[in-house]
């Protein structure tokens, strides 16, 4: 194979590769932002559940302590 043909094939391969990379440039940032938002929503839901459970438990304990006294 001639050197010029090899060089041309290598150049086309590089152009195809970098063309794909340029098309997907913002995908990682967007995916990370979506993942962070989902984790924040899950965290907020867990905090609300935690507060509800411990408030409920605290009220039941207080009622039981009052009954004992």
Buried (B, 14 or more C-beta within 10 A) or exposed (E): EEEEEEEEEEEEEEEEEEEEEEEEEEEEEEEEEEEEEEEEEEEEEEEEEEEEEEEEEEEEEEEEEEEEE
